[in-house]
Amino acid sequence: MTDSSDGAFPPGARVRVRRAHPPGHVRTPHYCRGHIGEVERLCGHFRNPEELAYGRADHAPLALYRVRFRQRDLWPDYAGAVDDSVEIELYEHWLEPAR
């Protein structure tokens, strides 16, 4: 189930990943939590895998974004090129506008 036409964050928006540490099945990597990245694109709308893992499929689909992070921002000791980046697909409920 996809729809790439709307979402809270447009391409190019700077977003911060929530620094939450909920128990259970979580699809958002720990290493990006609390960090700022840039929305590369909206991938579409899908059911939340964090809810589906517990058999709860009655929630509305959520926007899924591809967010680009500079590797040096995620790992301060990163020795590669300054422009090296990593892209992570993150659901909208994990993102907030970066300030």
JODAPE-V578088 format. One record per helix or strand. SS is the DSSP state (~ for helix, > for strand). FROM is the first residue (numbers start at 0). TO is the last residue. If there is no record, write none. Layout:
((SS:FROM:TO) (SS:FROM:TO))
This chain:
((>:13:16) (~:29:31) (>:35:45) (~:48:51) (>:61:69) (~:70:73) (>:84:90) (~:91:93) (>:94:96))
